Amino acid sequence: MWRADDLYDVVVVLGYNDRPRLRGRGSAIFMHIARGTLEPTEGCIALRRSDFVKLLPLLGARTTICIGA
């Protein structure tokens, strides 16, 4: 994935709704770098680059990321 605005310079695939895929539940949801204005995404999780860099060393193959209200 490439974007001219560098939002996808660092990406973490979350594996949301991929096995099995369920219609209407969304797909291709991942974490990426946020725009400078921190505006909402189309369903992904966007973090400030500085926060993302701090988080990356804490993530491993068995890390579970829970998203909820």
C-alpha positions as CSV (number, residue, x, y, z in Angstrom):
1,M,0.0,0.0,0.0
2,W,1.4,3.4,-0.9
3,R,0.1,6.9,-0.3
4,A,1.7,10.2,-1.1
5,D,0.8,11.5,2.4
6,D,2.8,8.9,4.3
7,L,-0.2,7.7,6.4
8,Y,0.7,4.1,5.5
9,D,4.4,4.4,6.3
10,V,3.8,2.2,9.3
11,V,0.8,-0.3,9.3
12,V,-0.4,-3.0,11.6
13,V,-2.9,-5.4,10.2
14,L,-5.5,-6.2,12.8
15,G,-7.0,-9.3,11.3
16,Y,-10.5,-8.0,11.8
17,N,-13.3,-9.8,10.0
18,D,-10.9,-11.8,7.9
19,R,-11.5,-15.5,8.9
20,P,-14.3,-16.0,8.2
21,R,-15.4,-12.8,6.5
22,L,-18.9,-11.8,7.5
23,R,-20.9,-9.5,5.1
24,G,-21.6,-6.1,6.5
25,R,-19.0,-6.2,9.3
26,G,-16.3,-4.2,7.5
27,S,-12.9,-5.4,6.3
28,A,-9.3,-4.3,5.8
29,I,-9.2,-2.5,9.2
30,F,-5.7,-1.7,10.4
31,M,-3.7,0.7,12.4
32,H,-1.9,3.4,10.5
33,I,-0.4,6.9,11.1
34,A,-3.0,9.7,11.6
35,R,-3.3,12.9,9.7
36,G,-1.9,15.9,11.5
37,T,-5.4,17.1,12.3
38,L,-6.3,13.7,13.8
39,E,-9.5,13.6,11.7
40,P,-11.5,10.3,11.8
41,T,-10.7,7.4,9.4
42,E,-13.1,5.3,7.4
43,G,-12.9,2.6,10.1
44,C,-9.2,2.1,10.8
45,I,-7.3,3.1,13.9
46,A,-5.0,6.1,13.3
47,L,-2.3,7.1,15.8
48,R,0.1,10.0,15.9
49,R,3.4,8.9,14.5
50,S,5.2,9.5,17.8
51,D,2.6,7.3,19.7
52,F,2.8,4.6,17.0
53,V,6.6,4.4,17.3
54,K,6.3,4.0,21.1
55,L,3.6,1.2,20.7
56,L,5.4,-0.9,18.0
57,P,8.0,-2.4,20.3
58,L,5.2,-3.6,22.6
59,L,3.5,-5.6,19.9
60,G,4.2,-9.2,19.2
61,A,2.8,-12.1,17.2
62,R,0.5,-13.1,20.0
63,T,-0.6,-9.5,20.9
64,T,-4.4,-9.1,21.0
65,I,-5.7,-5.6,20.4
66,C,-9.2,-5.1,21.7
67,I,-11.3,-2.2,20.4
68,G,-14.4,-1.1,22.1
69,A,-16.4,1.7,23.6
